[in-house]
Every structure is written in C-alpha cells, then in structure tokens.
Amino acid sequence: MRSGAEAAEPELQERPRRTGWFVNLLVVLGYLSLLPALAWWAAFRNYGDSHWAMFVANSVAPYLFLPMPIVLLVGLWRRRWGMFTAALVPLAVFLFMFGPALVPRSLKVEPVPASTPTLRLMTFNVHTDNPDPAGVARSALGSDADVVALQEVAPEMATALVDLLAEEYPYHDVVARERWDGLAVFSRFPVSPLETRIESLGTRNPQLTTIDLPTAQVTLINVHNLSIPRTLPDWPDEITYAIRQRERIAEGIYQFALSRDRPTLVVGDFNTTPRSTAYETITAALHDTWLEGGFGFGQTFPGGPLKPTPLGFDIPSWLLRIDYVFHSDEWTTLNAKIGPWDGNSDHRPVLVELALTGLPVAAER
C-alpha cells in the first residue's frame, strides 16, 4: 500500500501546473489590455478626429491607459520583464500626450512682480434647465472672480442673475436665449457688447464683449459650441456636423486672435477635448490656461443631477475636460482650477487667475 504522503504527491504536482495555466492566462490578458491604448494612438496619429468614431474614441482616450500601471506593477512584482517592457510603450505615449497636465503647478507657474495687474475669471455652463438661480449666484460669488462668463443662460435665469449679482457685479452683457444659446458676462468692470462677428452658431454666439480694466481694454469671447446628440442612431451625421461647426468657430477665433489689437480671452463650453482639430486650431494662436496653471485632467463634464444618461445608462461623473479659458500672449497664467460648483449643472466651472504682463502686439501666423 502507498503511504498518505505518497498518495498526496500527485496532487501537489498538479496544483502548480494548474496555477501555471492561470498565471499564463493573466499574462496574456495583461498584454491584450495594452492594445486598445496603442491602437488608439496609432489611429489618432493618422486620422485625428476626421471621423465621428475617432472623435468619440479621442474623448475617452485617457481611460484606455488605465490597465497600463497595473500591468507595469505586476510585471515588476512577478519579474515578468517582457510584460514590464511592453507596458513601458503605452506609458511613454501617455506621458507624451497627457504629461503636461500632470506637472505640479509650482513647477509651471513663474511669479510676477507684485505690481502686475491681475484678473480673476470664471467660466461656467449653468445648464439651460437649471432650476436654481440662487445656486448659480452663490457659485459666482464664491469664486471671487472679477469676471464671470456663463453659458446656457435661459431668460428666467438671466433676469434672476442680474438682480442677484447686481451688488458684486454691477456690469453685465447678457444674451438671454431659450435652450442652449443663452450667454452672459457679469463683471466688476465696465463692459460693452462688441458688434464684431466671427463664425457664428446663433445670435451673438460667440459673444464678444469689451471689458474696460483700469489698465487696458480687453476683448472677451464667450463660446458655447454644439454638443453631440444624446441618441446613438444620430451619432454619425450629427457628430460629424458638430465637429465641422466647432472647427469653423475655432478658425474664426484663430483669425480674430491673429488680428487682435488688445489683450484677448476666449472662454466657454467648447464641447470638445484637447484631442481635436478645433482645440489645435485655437491653441495655435492662444494659450490653454489649464496646461499652464492647472494640475490633473481638469474634468468639467458630465455630472450632477442634470447630467445626460445616454441609452439610459448612468455614466460615471466628471470624465471629460471640455470647458476652457484661453488667453493671448499679453497674459500670464498664475492659477487654474475647478471653481465652486452649484450642485445642479452638468458642468463644473473653471476658475483662473491671470496677470497682464505684456502690451498688445499683433500676432503673426
């Protein structure tokens, strides 16, 4: 007869074999998990956002890299050097694409002389169906901004905000419209509508406003671009149309920035991520304050009780950065962060502090 120890020996030999199969399966899955990010990068390099499906993929691109740190650490822990090396490729792509946003603010922002004029500015899409003007007013007042630019300002919201903000922001330029087309600028400094028109989505959208600062006249461009449709069957045609319209707006802003005769700020809900042709066009002439003075991905959409639920799904909150503050060369970014949220809108505000460090100089292409 075989002893108990001898009978158990085959079982001990079989367990490592079964474990080996499981580990090998995890290794294969680890390699496969790196492919979506690399496939996206190759497609992005070749196609940009020229196709509606690429626009969708570009919007969620950072999240395709989520498996990368896990594979990197597991490869290092288990001494799987092939896996570790493979994960270094998407790591390099990630750092190239998204690294500037992850540089600490203290390493990017240079101090300016104490006498330099500064401006504190907030942009906020308040949502056209926002039921709480008082909440929006608290957000504006809590920001301590000198200028507050708003999008999706319905007529009822506009009327209420003019009253609620009158003491702190006695000057305003309001273009109240139903649904998504309403825009407004509230300011501590005198403002006046600028009749110059660039490529337009509607009545004064983009909204051009002159702000009379104590040291200079400034042009503020307040934008609300078309969003993507909420229903999947509409995506191919409607996303394509929206992309092209955003590009036309971006080209108009670019041309305006080239011929400007004063410091310029461009703010609003652009409904596109930094991985788009529209963004590249604007940043060819203007600077993105978040990259200069912010930290992290700066996600501003979607969230809150009014956030969209495509196909009935409750998607995670704050996935995308689509709200921006751009500035001309005369400005230096001192700080950029998410502003005080009102608790209702599907967007979060962007709050920046800028220093007016230069004199207006006509840009050259």
Contacts in CASP RR format, 6 or more apart in sequence:
PFRMAT RR
TARGET T0000
AUTHOR 0000-0000-0000
METHOD contacts of the structure
MODEL  1
MRSGAEAAEPELQERPRRTGWFVNLLVVLGYLSLLPALAWWAAFRNYGDS
HWAMFVANSVAPYLFLPMPIVLLVGLWRRRWGMFTAALVPLAVFLFMFGP
ALVPRSLKVEPVPASTPTLRLMTFNVHTDNPDPAGVARSALGSDADVVAL
QEVAPEMATALVDLLAEEYPYHDVVARERWDGLAVFSRFPVSPLETRIES
LGTRNPQLTTIDLPTAQVTLINVHNLSIPRTLPDWPDEITYAIRQRERIA
EGIYQFALSRDRPTLVVGDFNTTPRSTAYETITAALHDTWLEGGFGFGQT
FPGGPLKPTPLGFDIPSWLLRIDYVFHSDEWTTLNAKIGPWDGNSDHRPV
LVELALTGLPVAAER
23 78 0 8 1.000
26 74 0 8 1.000
27 80 0 8 1.000
27 83 0 8 1.000
30 67 0 8 1.000
30 71 0 8 1.000
30 74 0 8 1.000
30 83 0 8 1.000
31 71 0 8 1.000
31 83 0 8 1.000
31 86 0 8 1.000
33 67 0 8 1.000
33 70 0 8 1.000
33 71 0 8 1.000
34 67 0 8 1.000
34 68 0 8 1.000
34 71 0 8 1.000
34 86 0 8 1.000
34 87 0 8 1.000
34 89 0 8 1.000
34 90 0 8 1.000
36 64 0 8 1.000
37 61 0 8 1.000
37 64 0 8 1.000
37 65 0 8 1.000
37 67 0 8 1.000
37 68 0 8 1.000
37 90 0 8 1.000
37 93 0 8 1.000
37 94 0 8 1.000
38 89 0 8 1.000
38 90 0 8 1.000
38 93 0 8 1.000
40 57 0 8 1.000
40 58 0 8 1.000
40 61 0 8 1.000
40 64 0 8 1.000
41 90 0 8 1.000
41 93 0 8 1.000
41 97 0 8 1.000
43 54 0 8 1.000
43 57 0 8 1.000
44 54 0 8 1.000
44 57 0 8 1.000
44 58 0 8 1.000
44 61 0 8 1.000
44 275 0 8 1.000
47 54 0 8 1.000
48 54 0 8 1.000
48 58 0 8 1.000
48 275 0 8 1.000
48 276 0 8 1.000
48 277 0 8 1.000
49 55 0 8 1.000
49 58 0 8 1.000
49 243 0 8 1.000
49 275 0 8 1.000
49 276 0 8 1.000
49 277 0 8 1.000
50 277 0 8 1.000
51 240 0 8 1.000
52 235 0 8 1.000
52 236 0 8 1.000
52 239 0 8 1.000
52 240 0 8 1.000
52 243 0 8 1.000
55 228 0 8 1.000
55 239 0 8 1.000
55 243 0 8 1.000
55 272 0 8 1.000
55 276 0 8 1.000
56 235 0 8 1.000
56 239 0 8 1.000
58 273 0 8 1.000
58 275 0 8 1.000
58 276 0 8 1.000
59 273 0 8 1.000
59 275 0 8 1.000
59 320 0 8 1.000
60 319 0 8 1.000
60 320 0 8 1.000
61 97 0 8 1.000
61 273 0 8 1.000
61 275 0 8 1.000
62 94 0 8 1.000
62 98 0 8 1.000
62 297 0 8 1.000
63 319 0 8 1.000
65 90 0 8 1.000
65 93 0 8 1.000
65 94 0 8 1.000
68 87 0 8 1.000
68 90 0 8 1.000
68 91 0 8 1.000
68 94 0 8 1.000
69 87 0 8 1.000
69 91 0 8 1.000
71 83 0 8 1.000
71 86 0 8 1.000
71 87 0 8 1.000
72 84 0 8 1.000
72 87 0 8 1.000
72 88 0 8 1.000
72 91 0 8 1.000
74 80 0 8 1.000
74 83 0 8 1.000
75 81 0 8 1.000
75 82 0 8 1.000
75 83 0 8 1.000
75 84 0 8 1.000
75 87 0 8 1.000
76 84 0 8 1.000
97 275 0 8 1.000
98 297 0 8 1.000
100 291 0 8 1.000
101 290 0 8 1.000
101 291 0 8 1.000
101 294 0 8 1.000
101 295 0 8 1.000
101 296 0 8 1.000
101 297 0 8 1.000
101 298 0 8 1.000
102 295 0 8 1.000
102 296 0 8 1.000
103 295 0 8 1.000
104 295 0 8 1.000
105 293 0 8 1.000
105 294 0 8 1.000
105 295 0 8 1.000
105 335 0 8 1.000
108 292 0 8 1.000
108 293 0 8 1.000
108 294 0 8 1.000
109 292 0 8 1.000
109 293 0 8 1.000
109 333 0 8 1.000
109 334 0 8 1.000
109 335 0 8 1.000
110 332 0 8 1.000
112 332 0 8 1.000
112 334 0 8 1.000
112 355 0 8 1.000
112 357 0 8 1.000
116 355 0 8 1.000
116 356 0 8 1.000
116 357 0 8 1.000
117 213 0 8 1.000
117 214 0 8 1.000
117 215 0 8 1.000
117 216 0 8 1.000
117 355 0 8 1.000
117 356 0 8 1.000
118 334 0 8 1.000
118 353 0 8 1.000
118 354 0 8 1.000
118 355 0 8 1.000
118 356 0 8 1.000
119 146 0 8 1.000
119 147 0 8 1.000
119 213 0 8 1.000
119 218 0 8 1.000
119 353 0 8 1.000
119 354 0 8 1.000
119 355 0 8 1.000
119 356 0 8 1.000
120 143 0 8 1.000
120 144 0 8 1.000
120 145 0 8 1.000
120 146 0 8 1.000
120 147 0 8 1.000
120 351 0 8 1.000
120 352 0 8 1.000
120 353 0 8 1.000
120 354 0 8 1.000
121 145 0 8 1.000
121 146 0 8 1.000
121 147 0 8 1.000
121 148 0 8 1.000
121 149 0 8 1.000
121 265 0 8 1.000
121 267 0 8 1.000
121 325 0 8 1.000
121 351 0 8 1.000
121 352 0 8 1.000
121 353 0 8 1.000
121 354 0 8 1.000
122 140 0 8 1.000
122 143 0 8 1.000
122 145 0 8 1.000
122 147 0 8 1.000
122 148 0 8 1.000
122 149 0 8 1.000
122 339 0 8 1.000
122 349 0 8 1.000
122 350 0 8 1.000
122 351 0 8 1.000
122 352 0 8 1.000
123 148 0 8 1.000
123 149 0 8 1.000
123 150 0 8 1.000
123 151 0 8 1.000
123 222 0 8 1.000
123 267 0 8 1.000
123 268 0 8 1.000
123 269 0 8 1.000
123 323 0 8 1.000
123 324 0 8 1.000
123 325 0 8 1.000
123 349 0 8 1.000
123 350 0 8 1.000
124 136 0 8 1.000
124 139 0 8 1.000
124 140 0 8 1.000
124 148 0 8 1.000
124 149 0 8 1.000
124 150 0 8 1.000
124 151 0 8 1.000
124 323 0 8 1.000
124 339 0 8 1.000
124 342 0 8 1.000
124 345 0 8 1.000
124 347 0 8 1.000
124 348 0 8 1.000
124 349 0 8 1.000
124 350 0 8 1.000
125 150 0 8 1.000
125 151 0 8 1.000
125 152 0 8 1.000
125 224 0 8 1.000
125 268 0 8 1.000
125 269 0 8 1.000
125 301 0 8 1.000
125 323 0 8 1.000
125 345 0 8 1.000
125 346 0 8 1.000
125 347 0 8 1.000
126 136 0 8 1.000
126 150 0 8 1.000
126 151 0 8 1.000
126 152 0 8 1.000
126 153 0 8 1.000
126 157 0 8 1.000
126 342 0 8 1.000
126 344 0 8 1.000
126 345 0 8 1.000
126 347 0 8 1.000
127 152 0 8 1.000
127 306 0 8 1.000
127 344 0 8 1.000
127 345 0 8 1.000
127 346 0 8 1.000
127 347 0 8 1.000
128 152 0 8 1.000
128 153 0 8 1.000
128 154 0 8 1.000
128 157 0 8 1.000
128 178 0 8 1.000
128 179 0 8 1.000
128 180 0 8 1.000
128 182 0 8 1.000
129 154 0 8 1.000
129 306 0 8 1.000
130 136 0 8 1.000
130 152 0 8 1.000
130 154 0 8 1.000
130 157 0 8 1.000
130 306 0 8 1.000
130 342 0 8 1.000
130 344 0 8 1.000
130 345 0 8 1.000
131 344 0 8 1.000
132 342 0 8 1.000
132 344 0 8 1.000
133 156 0 8 1.000
133 157 0 8 1.000
133 160 0 8 1.000
133 161 0 8 1.000
133 164 0 8 1.000
134 160 0 8 1.000
134 164 0 8 1.000
135 342 0 8 1.000
135 343 0 8 1.000
135 344 0 8 1.000
136 150 0 8 1.000
136 157 0 8 1.000
136 161 0 8 1.000
136 342 0 8 1.000
136 344 0 8 1.000
136 345 0 8 1.000
137 160 0 8 1.000
137 161 0 8 1.000
137 164 0 8 1.000
137 165 0 8 1.000
138 340 0 8 1.000
138 342 0 8 1.000
139 339 0 8 1.000
139 340 0 8 1.000
139 341 0 8 1.000
139 342 0 8 1.000
139 349 0 8 1.000
140 148 0 8 1.000
140 161 0 8 1.000
140 165 0 8 1.000
140 168 0 8 1.000
140 169 0 8 1.000
140 186 0 8 1.000
141 165 0 8 1.000
141 168 0 8 1.000
142 340 0 8 1.000
143 339 0 8 1.000
143 340 0 8 1.000
143 349 0 8 1.000
143 351 0 8 1.000
145 351 0 8 1.000
146 187 0 8 1.000
146 188 0 8 1.000
146 189 0 8 1.000
147 185 0 8 1.000
147 186 0 8 1.000
147 187 0 8 1.000
147 188 0 8 1.000
147 189 0 8 1.000
147 211 0 8 1.000
147 220 0 8 1.000
148 165 0 8 1.000
148 169 0 8 1.000
148 185 0 8 1.000
148 186 0 8 1.000
148 187 0 8 1.000
149 183 0 8 1.000
149 184 0 8 1.000
149 185 0 8 1.000
149 220 0 8 1.000
149 222 0 8 1.000
149 267 0 8 1.000
149 268 0 8 1.000
150 161 0 8 1.000
150 183 0 8 1.000
150 184 0 8 1.000
150 185 0 8 1.000
150 186 0 8 1.000
150 222 0 8 1.000
151 180 0 8 1.000
151 182 0 8 1.000
151 183 0 8 1.000
151 222 0 8 1.000
151 223 0 8 1.000
151 224 0 8 1.000
151 268 0 8 1.000
151 269 0 8 1.000
152 179 0 8 1.000
152 180 0 8 1.000
152 182 0 8 1.000
152 224 0 8 1.000
152 269 0 8 1.000
153 161 0 8 1.000
153 174 0 8 1.000
153 175 0 8 1.000
153 176 0 8 1.000
153 177 0 8 1.000
153 182 0 8 1.000
153 183 0 8 1.000
153 184 0 8 1.000
154 176 0 8 1.000
154 177 0 8 1.000
154 178 0 8 1.000
154 179 0 8 1.000
154 182 0 8 1.000
155 176 0 8 1.000
155 177 0 8 1.000
155 178 0 8 1.000
157 176 0 8 1.000
158 174 0 8 1.000
158 176 0 8 1.000
158 182 0 8 1.000
158 184 0 8 1.000
159 176 0 8 1.000
161 184 0 8 1.000
161 186 0 8 1.000
162 172 0 8 1.000
162 174 0 8 1.000
165 172 0 8 1.000
165 186 0 8 1.000
168 188 0 8 1.000
169 186 0 8 1.000
169 187 0 8 1.000
169 188 0 8 1.000
170 188 0 8 1.000
171 186 0 8 1.000
171 187 0 8 1.000
171 188 0 8 1.000
171 189 0 8 1.000
171 190 0 8 1.000
171 191 0 8 1.000
172 184 0 8 1.000
172 185 0 8 1.000
172 186 0 8 1.000
172 187 0 8 1.000
172 191 0 8 1.000
173 184 0 8 1.000
173 185 0 8 1.000
173 187 0 8 1.000
173 191 0 8 1.000
173 192 0 8 1.000
173 193 0 8 1.000
173 207 0 8 1.000
173 209 0 8 1.000
174 183 0 8 1.000
174 184 0 8 1.000
174 185 0 8 1.000
175 181 0 8 1.000
175 182 0 8 1.000
175 183 0 8 1.000
175 184 0 8 1.000
175 203 0 8 1.000
175 204 0 8 1.000
175 205 0 8 1.000
175 207 0 8 1.000
176 182 0 8 1.000
176 184 0 8 1.000
177 183 0 8 1.000
177 203 0 8 1.000
180 224 0 8 1.000
180 227 0 8 1.000
181 201 0 8 1.000
181 202 0 8 1.000
181 203 0 8 1.000
181 205 0 8 1.000
181 224 0 8 1.000
182 205 0 8 1.000
182 224 0 8 1.000
183 204 0 8 1.000
183 205 0 8 1.000
183 207 0 8 1.000
183 222 0 8 1.000
183 224 0 8 1.000
184 222 0 8 1.000
185 191 0 8 1.000
185 207 0 8 1.000
185 209 0 8 1.000
185 211 0 8 1.000
185 220 0 8 1.000
185 222 0 8 1.000
187 211 0 8 1.000
189 211 0 8 1.000
189 212 0 8 1.000
189 213 0 8 1.000
189 214 0 8 1.000
190 211 0 8 1.000
190 212 0 8 1.000
191 209 0 8 1.000
191 210 0 8 1.000
191 211 0 8 1.000
191 212 0 8 1.000
191 220 0 8 1.000
192 209 0 8 1.000
192 210 0 8 1.000
192 212 0 8 1.000
193 204 0 8 1.000
193 207 0 8 1.000
193 208 0 8 1.000
193 209 0 8 1.000
193 210 0 8 1.000
194 208 0 8 1.000
194 209 0 8 1.000
194 210 0 8 1.000
194 219 0 8 1.000
195 208 0 8 1.000
196 208 0 8 1.000
196 256 0 8 1.000
197 208 0 8 1.000
198 206 0 8 1.000
198 208 0 8 1.000
198 221 0 8 1.000
198 249 0 8 1.000
198 252 0 8 1.000
198 253 0 8 1.000
198 255 0 8 1.000
198 256 0 8 1.000
199 248 0 8 1.000
199 249 0 8 1.000
199 251 0 8 1.000
199 252 0 8 1.000
200 206 0 8 1.000
201 224 0 8 1.000
201 225 0 8 1.000
201 226 0 8 1.000
201 245 0 8 1.000
201 249 0 8 1.000
205 223 0 8 1.000
205 224 0 8 1.000
206 221 0 8 1.000
206 222 0 8 1.000
206 223 0 8 1.000
206 249 0 8 1.000
206 253 0 8 1.000
207 221 0 8 1.000
207 222 0 8 1.000
207 223 0 8 1.000
208 219 0 8 1.000
208 220 0 8 1.000
208 221 0 8 1.000
208 222 0 8 1.000
209 219 0 8 1.000
209 220 0 8 1.000
209 221 0 8 1.000
209 222 0 8 1.000
210 217 0 8 1.000
210 218 0 8 1.000
210 219 0 8 1.000
210 220 0 8 1.000
211 217 0 8 1.000
211 218 0 8 1.000
211 219 0 8 1.000
211 220 0 8 1.000
213 356 0 8 1.000
215 356 0 8 1.000
216 262 0 8 1.000
216 263 0 8 1.000
216 356 0 8 1.000
216 360 0 8 1.000
217 262 0 8 1.000
218 262 0 8 1.000
218 263 0 8 1.000
218 264 0 8 1.000
218 265 0 8 1.000
219 260 0 8 1.000
219 262 0 8 1.000
219 263 0 8 1.000
219 264 0 8 1.000
219 265 0 8 1.000
220 264 0 8 1.000
220 265 0 8 1.000
220 266 0 8 1.000
220 267 0 8 1.000
221 253 0 8 1.000
221 256 0 8 1.000
221 264 0 8 1.000
221 265 0 8 1.000
221 266 0 8 1.000
221 267 0 8 1.000
222 267 0 8 1.000
222 268 0 8 1.000
223 249 0 8 1.000
223 253 0 8 1.000
223 266 0 8 1.000
223 267 0 8 1.000
223 268 0 8 1.000
223 269 0 8 1.000
223 270 0 8 1.000
224 268 0 8 1.000
224 269 0 8 1.000
224 271 0 8 1.000
225 242 0 8 1.000
225 245 0 8 1.000
225 246 0 8 1.000
225 249 0 8 1.000
225 269 0 8 1.000
225 270 0 8 1.000
225 271 0 8 1.000
225 272 0 8 1.000
225 278 0 8 1.000
226 241 0 8 1.000
226 242 0 8 1.000
226 245 0 8 1.000
226 246 0 8 1.000
226 271 0 8 1.000
227 242 0 8 1.000
227 271 0 8 1.000
228 235 0 8 1.000
228 238 0 8 1.000
228 239 0 8 1.000
228 242 0 8 1.000
228 271 0 8 1.000
229 235 0 8 1.000
229 238 0 8 1.000
229 239 0 8 1.000
230 308 0 8 1.000
230 310 0 8 1.000
231 310 0 8 1.000
231 311 0 8 1.000
232 310 0 8 1.000
232 311 0 8 1.000
242 271 0 8 1.000
243 272 0 8 1.000
243 276 0 8 1.000
243 277 0 8 1.000
243 278 0 8 1.000
246 270 0 8 1.000
246 271 0 8 1.000
246 272 0 8 1.000
246 276 0 8 1.000
246 278 0 8 1.000
247 277 0 8 1.000
247 278 0 8 1.000
247 281 0 8 1.000
249 278 0 8 1.000
250 277 0 8 1.000
250 278 0 8 1.000
250 279 0 8 1.000
250 281 0 8 1.000
250 282 0 8 1.000
251 281 0 8 1.000
253 266 0 8 1.000
253 281 0 8 1.000
253 282 0 8 1.000
253 285 0 8 1.000
253 286 0 8 1.000
254 281 0 8 1.000
254 282 0 8 1.000
254 284 0 8 1.000
254 285 0 8 1.000
256 264 0 8 1.000
257 264 0 8 1.000
257 266 0 8 1.000
257 282 0 8 1.000
257 285 0 8 1.000
257 286 0 8 1.000
257 328 0 8 1.000
257 363 0 8 1.000
258 285 0 8 1.000
258 362 0 8 1.000
258 363 0 8 1.000
258 364 0 8 1.000
258 365 0 8 1.000
259 362 0 8 1.000
259 363 0 8 1.000
260 328 0 8 1.000
260 360 0 8 1.000
260 362 0 8 1.000
260 363 0 8 1.000
261 360 0 8 1.000
261 362 0 8 1.000
262 360 0 8 1.000
263 327 0 8 1.000
263 328 0 8 1.000
263 330 0 8 1.000
263 331 0 8 1.000
263 356 0 8 1.000
263 358 0 8 1.000
263 360 0 8 1.000
264 286 0 8 1.000
264 327 0 8 1.000
264 328 0 8 1.000
264 330 0 8 1.000
265 325 0 8 1.000
265 326 0 8 1.000
265 327 0 8 1.000
265 328 0 8 1.000
265 331 0 8 1.000
265 354 0 8 1.000
266 282 0 8 1.000
266 286 0 8 1.000
266 324 0 8 1.000
266 325 0 8 1.000
266 326 0 8 1.000
266 327 0 8 1.000
267 324 0 8 1.000
267 325 0 8 1.000
267 326 0 8 1.000
267 350 0 8 1.000
268 323 0 8 1.000
268 324 0 8 1.000
268 325 0 8 1.000
269 301 0 8 1.000
269 322 0 8 1.000
269 323 0 8 1.000
269 347 0 8 1.000
270 278 0 8 1.000
270 279 0 8 1.000
270 322 0 8 1.000
270 323 0 8 1.000
270 324 0 8 1.000
271 322 0 8 1.000
272 278 0 8 1.000
272 279 0 8 1.000
272 322 0 8 1.000
273 279 0 8 1.000
273 320 0 8 1.000
273 321 0 8 1.000
273 322 0 8 1.000
274 288 0 8 1.000
274 321 0 8 1.000
282 326 0 8 1.000
283 326 0 8 1.000
285 328 0 8 1.000
285 363 0 8 1.000
286 326 0 8 1.000
286 327 0 8 1.000
286 328 0 8 1.000
287 326 0 8 1.000
287 327 0 8 1.000
287 328 0 8 1.000
287 329 0 8 1.000
287 331 0 8 1.000
287 333 0 8 1.000
288 324 0 8 1.000
288 325 0 8 1.000
288 326 0 8 1.000
289 324 0 8 1.000
289 325 0 8 1.000
289 326 0 8 1.000
289 327 0 8 1.000
289 333 0 8 1.000
289 336 0 8 1.000
289 350 0 8 1.000
289 352 0 8 1.000
289 354 0 8 1.000
290 298 0 8 1.000
290 321 0 8 1.000
290 324 0 8 1.000
290 325 0 8 1.000
290 336 0 8 1.000
290 350 0 8 1.000
292 333 0 8 1.000
292 336 0 8 1.000
293 333 0 8 1.000
293 334 0 8 1.000
293 335 0 8 1.000
293 336 0 8 1.000
293 352 0 8 1.000
294 335 0 8 1.000
294 336 0 8 1.000
294 337 0 8 1.000
297 321 0 8 1.000
298 321 0 8 1.000
298 338 0 8 1.000
298 350 0 8 1.000
299 318 0 8 1.000
299 319 0 8 1.000
299 320 0 8 1.000
299 321 0 8 1.000
299 348 0 8 1.000
300 318 0 8 1.000
300 320 0 8 1.000
300 321 0 8 1.000
300 322 0 8 1.000
300 323 0 8 1.000
300 338 0 8 1.000
300 347 0 8 1.000
300 348 0 8 1.000
300 349 0 8 1.000
300 350 0 8 1.000
301 307 0 8 1.000
301 318 0 8 1.000
301 319 0 8 1.000
301 320 0 8 1.000
301 321 0 8 1.000
301 322 0 8 1.000
301 323 0 8 1.000
301 346 0 8 1.000
301 347 0 8 1.000
301 348 0 8 1.000
302 308 0 8 1.000
302 315 0 8 1.000
302 317 0 8 1.000
302 318 0 8 1.000
302 319 0 8 1.000
302 320 0 8 1.000
302 346 0 8 1.000
302 347 0 8 1.000
303 317 0 8 1.000
303 318 0 8 1.000
303 346 0 8 1.000
303 347 0 8 1.000
303 348 0 8 1.000
304 317 0 8 1.000
304 343 0 8 1.000
304 344 0 8 1.000
304 345 0 8 1.000
304 346 0 8 1.000
305 343 0 8 1.000
305 344 0 8 1.000
306 344 0 8 1.000
306 345 0 8 1.000
306 346 0 8 1.000
307 315 0 8 1.000
307 317 0 8 1.000
307 346 0 8 1.000
308 315 0 8 1.000
308 346 0 8 1.000
309 315 0 8 1.000
318 348 0 8 1.000
323 347 0 8 1.000
323 348 0 8 1.000
323 349 0 8 1.000
323 350 0 8 1.000
324 350 0 8 1.000
325 336 0 8 1.000
325 350 0 8 1.000
325 352 0 8 1.000
327 333 0 8 1.000
327 354 0 8 1.000
328 363 0 8 1.000
329 358 0 8 1.000
329 361 0 8 1.000
329 363 0 8 1.000
330 356 0 8 1.000
330 357 0 8 1.000
330 358 0 8 1.000
330 359 0 8 1.000
330 360 0 8 1.000
330 361 0 8 1.000
331 354 0 8 1.000
331 355 0 8 1.000
331 356 0 8 1.000
331 357 0 8 1.000
331 358 0 8 1.000
332 354 0 8 1.000
332 355 0 8 1.000
332 357 0 8 1.000
333 352 0 8 1.000
333 353 0 8 1.000
333 354 0 8 1.000
334 353 0 8 1.000
334 354 0 8 1.000
334 355 0 8 1.000
335 352 0 8 1.000
335 353 0 8 1.000
336 350 0 8 1.000
336 351 0 8 1.000
336 352 0 8 1.000
336 353 0 8 1.000
337 350 0 8 1.000
337 351 0 8 1.000
337 352 0 8 1.000
338 348 0 8 1.000
338 349 0 8 1.000
338 350 0 8 1.000
338 351 0 8 1.000
339 348 0 8 1.000
339 349 0 8 1.000
339 350 0 8 1.000
339 351 0 8 1.000
340 349 0 8 1.000
340 351 0 8 1.000
341 348 0 8 1.000
341 349 0 8 1.000
END
